[in-house]
Amino acid sequence: MVEILCPHCDAEIELDDDAYGEFSCPVCDGEFEWGETPKAVAKSATEPMSGIVALSHALHGTGALMLIIGLFASWITLGGFFEITPFGIRASGFGFTEFFSWFSMFGEPEGGIIAITGIIFMILTLVAVISQIAHVAFRLMLHMMDSGSLEISMEMAYRAYHYRWHTSLIPLICAIAGYVFILIGILVMLGLEGGFPWPSFFTIALIGILGSQFFMINQELMNE
């Protein structure tokens, strides 16, 4: 934290060390500006894109696409007949396919646990998708601003720059936590009677991509 004096009433005000933008004094309500221009704003429009940034762009874009697909894809397979998706269980075999949503399982005997863990899985997946899309939007915004094709406020530019790390980590945490929750629900409800609930190739690839993108965002920040 840093302490400054209000330019209007000389009251002491505490701000974060990296605070930037327009603020209002809590004593006199006077408005003032504080902080240095964010690094993202200070970049030259002609500065070439580094290999780390380009790879990070590609990984985050791929992660966004996979998470959107993951809303409908199978995350876990069980016994060769059941597929676990964020919105419920898809059963297929002998020429038929049927879908059971998590909400419909509340009325089934002993279905409460898997229904609750399934709904948590669904919510975590949606949070991961929203956070990933926000990250890609921040990247696109900063890239267009650096190239001179977009004008945004300094405060918005700072937020887009500052929250890249958070919006890269959240999808990884949510994807892993969602997988763990639904796995616990399946094991508590069924045990190993229907076979072990194995992660699908999609789930393994998704977590690998999300882990790689988080590694690359850290490399970006270290280089900046």
MILUM-211974 format. One record per residue (C-alpha): residue number from 1; residue in three letters; chain; x, y, z. Coordinates in Angstrom, 3 decimals, always signed. Example, Ala and Ser with C-alpha at 12.3 -4.5 7.8 and 13.67 -1.06 7.14 Angstrom:
@pos 1; code ALA; unit A; c1 +12.300; c2 -4.500; c3 +7.800
@pos 2; code SER; unit A; c1 +13.670; c2 -1.060; c3 +7.140
//
This chain:
@pos 1; code MET; unit A; c1 +0.000; c2 +0.000; c3 +0.000
@pos 2; code VAL; unit A; c1 +1.040; c2 +3.606; c3 -0.569
@pos 3; code GLU; unit A; c1 -0.168; c2 +6.684; c3 +1.315
@pos 4; code ILE; unit A; c1 -0.809; c2 +9.891; c3 -0.613
@pos 5; code LEU; unit A; c1 -2.359; c2 +13.245; c3 +0.187
@pos 6; code CYS; unit A; c1 -5.591; c2 +14.298; c3 -1.465
@pos 7; code PRO; unit A; c1 -4.801; c2 +17.259; c3 -3.779
@pos 8; code HIS; unit A; c1 -8.068; c2 +18.904; c3 -2.697
@pos 9; code CYS; unit A; c1 -8.211; c2 +18.541; c3 +1.105
@pos 10; code ASP; unit A; c1 -4.781; c2 +17.044; c3 +2.016
@pos 11; code ALA; unit A; c1 -6.427; c2 +14.005; c3 +3.637
@pos 12; code GLU; unit A; c1 -4.287; c2 +10.850; c3 +3.756
@pos 13; code ILE; unit A; c1 -5.469; c2 +8.165; c3 +1.329
@pos 14; code GLU; unit A; c1 -4.215; c2 +4.584; c3 +1.024
@pos 15; code LEU; unit A; c1 -3.928; c2 +3.052; c3 -2.459
@pos 16; code ASP; unit A; c1 -2.480; c2 -0.183; c3 -3.796
@pos 17; code ASP; unit A; c1 +1.126; c2 +0.028; c3 -4.962
@pos 18; code ASP; unit A; c1 +0.080; c2 -0.673; c3 -8.554
@pos 19; code ALA; unit A; c1 -3.057; c2 +1.487; c3 -8.465
@pos 20; code TYR; unit A; c1 -3.719; c2 +3.465; c3 -11.631
@pos 21; code GLY; unit A; c1 -6.585; c2 +5.605; c3 -12.872
@pos 22; code GLU; unit A; c1 -9.096; c2 +8.092; c3 -11.537
@pos 23; code PHE; unit A; c1 -10.041; c2 +7.974; c3 -7.843
@pos 24; code SER; unit A; c1 -12.388; c2 +9.784; c3 -5.480
@pos 25; code CYS; unit A; c1 -11.299; c2 +11.083; c3 -2.062
@pos 26; code PRO; unit A; c1 -13.360; c2 +9.407; c3 +0.715
@pos 27; code VAL; unit A; c1 -13.210; c2 +12.639; c3 +2.767
@pos 28; code CYS; unit A; c1 -14.092; c2 +15.422; c3 +0.340
@pos 29; code ASP; unit A; c1 -15.273; c2 +13.360; c3 -2.674
@pos 30; code GLY; unit A; c1 -12.800; c2 +15.220; c3 -4.854
@pos 31; code GLU; unit A; c1 -11.598; c2 +13.332; c3 -7.915
@pos 32; code PHE; unit A; c1 -7.931; c2 +12.916; c3 -8.842
@pos 33; code GLU; unit A; c1 -5.690; c2 +10.742; c3 -10.999
@pos 34; code TRP; unit A; c1 -2.884; c2 +8.571; c3 -9.685
@pos 35; code GLY; unit A; c1 -0.402; c2 +5.984; c3 -10.952
@pos 36; code GLU; unit A; c1 +1.835; c2 +5.257; c3 -13.896
@pos 37; code THR; unit A; c1 +0.718; c2 +4.165; c3 -17.334
@pos 38; code PRO; unit A; c1 +0.335; c2 +0.359; c3 -17.438
@pos 39; code LYS; unit A; c1 +3.022; c2 -1.544; c3 -19.275
@pos 40; code ALA; unit A; c1 +0.517; c2 -2.759; c3 -21.842
@pos 41; code VAL; unit A; c1 -0.217; c2 +0.825; c3 -22.828
@pos 42; code ALA; unit A; c1 +3.420; c2 +1.828; c3 -23.066
@pos 43; code LYS; unit A; c1 +4.341; c2 -0.860; c3 -25.650
@pos 44; code SER; unit A; c1 +5.278; c2 +0.269; c3 -29.098
@pos 45; code ALA; unit A; c1 +2.786; c2 -0.564; c3 -31.820
@pos 46; code THR; unit A; c1 +5.659; c2 -1.698; c3 -34.024
@pos 47; code GLU; unit A; c1 +7.205; c2 -4.043; c3 -31.448
@pos 48; code PRO; unit A; c1 +7.286; c2 -7.570; c3 -32.946
@pos 49; code MET; unit A; c1 +5.426; c2 -10.334; c3 -31.138
@pos 50; code SER; unit A; c1 +7.745; c2 -12.698; c3 -29.271
@pos 51; code GLY; unit A; c1 +7.561; c2 -16.470; c3 -29.646
@pos 52; code ILE; unit A; c1 +6.380; c2 -16.834; c3 -26.043
@pos 53; code VAL; unit A; c1 +3.494; c2 -14.420; c3 -26.594
@pos 54; code ALA; unit A; c1 +2.518; c2 -16.070; c3 -29.883
@pos 55; code LEU; unit A; c1 +2.507; c2 -19.534; c3 -28.276
@pos 56; code SER; unit A; c1 +0.553; c2 -18.205; c3 -25.315
@pos 57; code HIS; unit A; c1 -2.016; c2 -16.683; c3 -27.699
@pos 58; code ALA; unit A; c1 -2.380; c2 -20.045; c3 -29.458
@pos 59; code LEU; unit A; c1 -2.734; c2 -22.041; c3 -26.233
@pos 60; code HIS; unit A; c1 -5.306; c2 -19.704; c3 -24.721
@pos 61; code GLY; unit A; c1 -7.336; c2 -19.692; c3 -27.932
@pos 62; code THR; unit A; c1 -7.201; c2 -23.498; c3 -28.084
@pos 63; code GLY; unit A; c1 -8.182; c2 -23.683; c3 -24.422
@pos 64; code ALA; unit A; c1 -11.227; c2 -21.485; c3 -25.054
@pos 65; code LEU; unit A; c1 -12.334; c2 -23.652; c3 -27.982
@pos 66; code MET; unit A; c1 -11.876; c2 -26.880; c3 -26.016
@pos 67; code LEU; unit A; c1 -13.794; c2 -25.571; c3 -23.008
@pos 68; code ILE; unit A; c1 -16.727; c2 -24.586; c3 -25.213
@pos 69; code ILE; unit A; c1 -16.678; c2 -28.061; c3 -26.784
@pos 70; code GLY; unit A; c1 -16.333; c2 -29.484; c3 -23.279
@pos 71; code LEU; unit A; c1 -19.786; c2 -28.207; c3 -22.359
@pos 72; code PHE; unit A; c1 -21.183; c2 -31.070; c3 -24.456
@pos 73; code ALA; unit A; c1 -18.293; c2 -33.554; c3 -24.575
@pos 74; code SER; unit A; c1 -17.694; c2 -36.630; c3 -22.449
@pos 75; code TRP; unit A; c1 -15.331; c2 -36.003; c3 -19.520
@pos 76; code ILE; unit A; c1 -15.535; c2 -39.461; c3 -17.935
@pos 77; code THR; unit A; c1 -16.438; c2 -42.864; c3 -19.360
@pos 78; code LEU; unit A; c1 -17.958; c2 -45.586; c3 -17.191
@pos 79; code GLY; unit A; c1 -18.282; c2 -49.213; c3 -18.181
@pos 80; code GLY; unit A; c1 -18.306; c2 -48.406; c3 -21.881
@pos 81; code PHE; unit A; c1 -21.982; c2 -47.445; c3 -21.754
@pos 82; code PHE; unit A; c1 -22.064; c2 -44.207; c3 -19.743
@pos 83; code GLU; unit A; c1 -20.485; c2 -40.843; c3 -20.515
@pos 84; code ILE; unit A; c1 -20.316; c2 -38.036; c3 -17.947
@pos 85; code THR; unit A; c1 -20.844; c2 -34.531; c3 -19.343
@pos 86; code PRO; unit A; c1 -21.149; c2 -31.198; c3 -17.492
@pos 87; code PHE; unit A; c1 -24.943; c2 -31.277; c3 -17.841
@pos 88; code GLY; unit A; c1 -25.620; c2 -34.917; c3 -17.012
@pos 89; code ILE; unit A; c1 -25.061; c2 -38.552; c3 -17.938
@pos 90; code ARG; unit A; c1 -25.394; c2 -39.902; c3 -21.467
@pos 91; code ALA; unit A; c1 -26.144; c2 -43.631; c3 -21.702
@pos 92; code SER; unit A; c1 -25.731; c2 -45.432; c3 -25.004
@pos 93; code GLY; unit A; c1 -25.721; c2 -49.012; c3 -26.166
@pos 94; code PHE; unit A; c1 -27.591; c2 -51.571; c3 -28.250
@pos 95; code GLY; unit A; c1 -28.714; c2 -48.875; c3 -30.669
@pos 96; code PHE; unit A; c1 -30.203; c2 -46.433; c3 -28.175
@pos 97; code THR; unit A; c1 -29.045; c2 -43.250; c3 -26.469
@pos 98; code GLU; unit A; c1 -30.600; c2 -41.568; c3 -23.446
@pos 99; code PHE; unit A; c1 -29.613; c2 -38.497; c3 -21.478
@pos 100; code PHE; unit A; c1 -30.186; c2 -37.912; c3 -17.736
@pos 101; code SER; unit A; c1 -29.686; c2 -34.388; c3 -16.400
@pos 102; code TRP; unit A; c1 -28.323; c2 -33.804; c3 -12.900
@pos 103; code PHE; unit A; c1 -31.567; c2 -32.140; c3 -11.827
@pos 104; code SER; unit A; c1 -33.651; c2 -35.165; c3 -12.822
@pos 105; code MET; unit A; c1 -31.606; c2 -37.408; c3 -10.535
@pos 106; code PHE; unit A; c1 -32.801; c2 -35.738; c3 -7.341
@pos 107; code GLY; unit A; c1 -35.941; c2 -37.854; c3 -7.526
@pos 108; code GLU; unit A; c1 -34.032; c2 -41.112; c3 -7.995
@pos 109; code PRO; unit A; c1 -33.118; c2 -43.395; c3 -5.048
@pos 110; code GLU; unit A; c1 -29.604; c2 -42.557; c3 -3.804
@pos 111; code GLY; unit A; c1 -29.257; c2 -40.069; c3 -6.650
@pos 112; code GLY; unit A; c1 -28.883; c2 -36.995; c3 -4.449
@pos 113; code ILE; unit A; c1 -25.101; c2 -37.211; c3 -4.013
@pos 114; code ILE; unit A; c1 -24.243; c2 -37.572; c3 -7.688
@pos 115; code ALA; unit A; c1 -26.836; c2 -34.899; c3 -8.540
@pos 116; code ILE; unit A; c1 -25.219; c2 -32.401; c3 -6.148
@pos 117; code THR; unit A; c1 -21.670; c2 -33.167; c3 -7.284
@pos 118; code GLY; unit A; c1 -22.869; c2 -33.070; c3 -10.894
@pos 119; code ILE; unit A; c1 -24.392; c2 -29.611; c3 -10.474
@pos 120; code ILE; unit A; c1 -21.153; c2 -28.390; c3 -8.860
@pos 121; code PHE; unit A; c1 -19.267; c2 -29.885; c3 -11.825
@pos 122; code MET; unit A; c1 -21.593; c2 -28.044; c3 -14.225
@pos 123; code ILE; unit A; c1 -21.179; c2 -24.695; c3 -12.419
@pos 124; code LEU; unit A; c1 -17.382; c2 -25.022; c3 -12.287
@pos 125; code THR; unit A; c1 -17.284; c2 -25.818; c3 -16.014
@pos 126; code LEU; unit A; c1 -19.382; c2 -22.739; c3 -16.822
@pos 127; code VAL; unit A; c1 -17.099; c2 -20.566; c3 -14.651
@pos 128; code ALA; unit A; c1 -14.079; c2 -21.982; c3 -16.499
@pos 129; code VAL; unit A; c1 -15.645; c2 -21.151; c3 -19.884
@pos 130; code ILE; unit A; c1 -16.560; c2 -17.586; c3 -18.861
@pos 131; code SER; unit A; c1 -13.110; c2 -16.918; c3 -17.382
@pos 132; code GLN; unit A; c1 -11.354; c2 -18.321; c3 -20.453
@pos 133; code ILE; unit A; c1 -13.448; c2 -16.213; c3 -22.817
@pos 134; code ALA; unit A; c1 -12.716; c2 -13.131; c3 -20.675
@pos 135; code HIS; unit A; c1 -8.977; c2 -13.894; c3 -20.919
@pos 136; code VAL; unit A; c1 -9.104; c2 -14.204; c3 -24.708
@pos 137; code ALA; unit A; c1 -11.092; c2 -10.942; c3 -24.870
@pos 138; code PHE; unit A; c1 -8.443; c2 -9.200; c3 -22.734
@pos 139; code ARG; unit A; c1 -5.679; c2 -10.483; c3 -25.026
@pos 140; code LEU; unit A; c1 -7.507; c2 -9.368; c3 -28.148
@pos 141; code MET; unit A; c1 -8.203; c2 -5.967; c3 -26.604
@pos 142; code LEU; unit A; c1 -4.560; c2 -5.369; c3 -25.657
@pos 143; code HIS; unit A; c1 -3.288; c2 -6.596; c3 -29.034
@pos 144; code MET; unit A; c1 -5.640; c2 -4.277; c3 -30.930
@pos 145; code MET; unit A; c1 -4.711; c2 -1.385; c3 -28.643
@pos 146; code ASP; unit A; c1 -0.985; c2 -1.965; c3 -29.194
@pos 147; code SER; unit A; c1 -1.508; c2 -2.058; c3 -32.955
@pos 148; code GLY; unit A; c1 -3.410; c2 +1.241; c3 -32.823
@pos 149; code SER; unit A; c1 -6.695; c2 -0.217; c3 -34.102
@pos 150; code LEU; unit A; c1 -8.565; c2 +0.176; c3 -30.793
@pos 151; code GLU; unit A; c1 -8.846; c2 +3.011; c3 -28.297
@pos 152; code ILE; unit A; c1 -9.927; c2 +2.237; c3 -24.736
@pos 153; code SER; unit A; c1 -9.657; c2 +4.016; c3 -21.403
@pos 154; code MET; unit A; c1 -6.487; c2 +3.703; c3 -19.364
@pos 155; code GLU; unit A; c1 -8.455; c2 +2.087; c3 -16.549
@pos 156; code MET; unit A; c1 -9.844; c2 -0.588; c3 -18.849
@pos 157; code ALA; unit A; c1 -6.418; c2 -1.209; c3 -20.337
@pos 158; code TYR; unit A; c1 -4.989; c2 -1.664; c3 -16.841
@pos 159; code ARG; unit A; c1 -7.703; c2 -4.147; c3 -15.892
@pos 160; code ALA; unit A; c1 -7.218; c2 -6.142; c3 -19.089
@pos 161; code TYR; unit A; c1 -3.474; c2 -6.265; c3 -18.441
@pos 162; code HIS; unit A; c1 -3.696; c2 -6.976; c3 -14.711
@pos 163; code TYR; unit A; c1 -6.334; c2 -9.747; c3 -14.781
@pos 164; code ARG; unit A; c1 -4.741; c2 -11.879; c3 -17.505
@pos 165; code TRP; unit A; c1 -3.027; c2 -14.039; c3 -14.882
@pos 166; code HIS; unit A; c1 -6.191; c2 -14.621; c3 -12.888
@pos 167; code THR; unit A; c1 -8.346; c2 -15.473; c3 -15.896
@pos 168; code SER; unit A; c1 -5.714; c2 -17.966; c3 -17.055
@pos 169; code LEU; unit A; c1 -5.523; c2 -19.753; c3 -13.682
@pos 170; code ILE; unit A; c1 -9.268; c2 -19.945; c3 -12.942
@pos 171; code PRO; unit A; c1 -10.137; c2 -22.270; c3 -15.883
@pos 172; code LEU; unit A; c1 -7.400; c2 -24.714; c3 -14.840
@pos 173; code ILE; unit A; c1 -8.559; c2 -24.804; c3 -11.205
@pos 174; code CYS; unit A; c1 -12.242; c2 -25.115; c3 -12.155
@pos 175; code ALA; unit A; c1 -11.624; c2 -27.900; c3 -14.688
@pos 176; code ILE; unit A; c1 -9.625; c2 -29.978; c3 -12.202
@pos 177; code ALA; unit A; c1 -12.025; c2 -29.286; c3 -9.312
@pos 178; code GLY; unit A; c1 -15.071; c2 -30.115; c3 -11.462
@pos 179; code TYR; unit A; c1 -13.532; c2 -33.402; c3 -12.551
@pos 180; code VAL; unit A; c1 -12.665; c2 -34.321; c3 -8.951
@pos 181; code PHE; unit A; c1 -16.162; c2 -33.457; c3 -7.670
@pos 182; code ILE; unit A; c1 -18.015; c2 -35.585; c3 -10.211
@pos 183; code LEU; unit A; c1 -15.524; c2 -38.424; c3 -9.782
@pos 184; code ILE; unit A; c1 -16.224; c2 -38.419; c3 -6.032
@pos 185; code GLY; unit A; c1 -19.967; c2 -38.410; c3 -6.720
@pos 186; code ILE; unit A; c1 -19.694; c2 -41.432; c3 -9.037
@pos 187; code LEU; unit A; c1 -17.509; c2 -43.408; c3 -6.629
@pos 188; code VAL; unit A; c1 -19.736; c2 -42.653; c3 -3.626
@pos 189; code MET; unit A; c1 -22.907; c2 -43.634; c3 -5.488
@pos 190; code LEU; unit A; c1 -21.689; c2 -46.642; c3 -7.467
@pos 191; code GLY; unit A; c1 -18.336; c2 -47.619; c3 -6.028
@pos 192; code LEU; unit A; c1 -16.565; c2 -49.777; c3 -8.596
@pos 193; code GLU; unit A; c1 -19.609; c2 -51.851; c3 -9.533
@pos 194; code GLY; unit A; c1 -19.820; c2 -50.408; c3 -13.027
@pos 195; code GLY; unit A; c1 -16.060; c2 -50.306; c3 -13.505
@pos 196; code PHE; unit A; c1 -13.591; c2 -47.551; c3 -12.777
@pos 197; code PRO; unit A; c1 -14.661; c2 -44.094; c3 -14.062
@pos 198; code TRP; unit A; c1 -11.803; c2 -43.246; c3 -16.402
@pos 199; code PRO; unit A; c1 -11.138; c2 -39.718; c3 -17.684
@pos 200; code SER; unit A; c1 -11.726; c2 -39.383; c3 -21.409
@pos 201; code PHE; unit A; c1 -8.958; c2 -38.410; c3 -23.806
@pos 202; code PHE; unit A; c1 -10.703; c2 -35.045; c3 -24.113
@pos 203; code THR; unit A; c1 -10.368; c2 -34.391; c3 -20.354
@pos 204; code ILE; unit A; c1 -6.673; c2 -35.308; c3 -20.328
@pos 205; code ALA; unit A; c1 -5.998; c2 -33.078; c3 -23.345
@pos 206; code LEU; unit A; c1 -8.049; c2 -30.199; c3 -21.894
@pos 207; code ILE; unit A; c1 -6.250; c2 -30.169; c3 -18.552
@pos 208; code GLY; unit A; c1 -2.926; c2 -30.449; c3 -20.395
@pos 209; code ILE; unit A; c1 -3.775; c2 -27.401; c3 -22.540
@pos 210; code LEU; unit A; c1 -5.009; c2 -25.366; c3 -19.560
@pos 211; code GLY; unit A; c1 -1.881; c2 -26.243; c3 -17.578
@pos 212; code SER; unit A; c1 +0.338; c2 -25.272; c3 -20.517
@pos 213; code GLN; unit A; c1 -1.430; c2 -21.942; c3 -21.027
@pos 214; code PHE; unit A; c1 -0.996; c2 -21.056; c3 -17.352
@pos 215; code PHE; unit A; c1 +2.706; c2 -21.897; c3 -17.616
@pos 216; code MET; unit A; c1 +3.000; c2 -19.636; c3 -20.662
@pos 217; code ILE; unit A; c1 +1.224; c2 -16.675; c3 -19.035
@pos 218; code ASN; unit A; c1 +3.764; c2 -16.863; c3 -16.238
@pos 219; code GLN; unit A; c1 +6.572; c2 -16.869; c3 -18.810
@pos 220; code GLU; unit A; c1 +5.010; c2 -13.802; c3 -20.438
@pos 221; code LEU; unit A; c1 +4.845; c2 -11.907; c3 -17.162
@pos 222; code MET; unit A; c1 +8.429; c2 -12.835; c3 -16.281
@pos 223; code ASN; unit A; c1 +9.638; c2 -11.475; c3 -19.633
@pos 224; code GLU; unit A; c1 +7.679; c2 -8.244; c3 -19.204
//
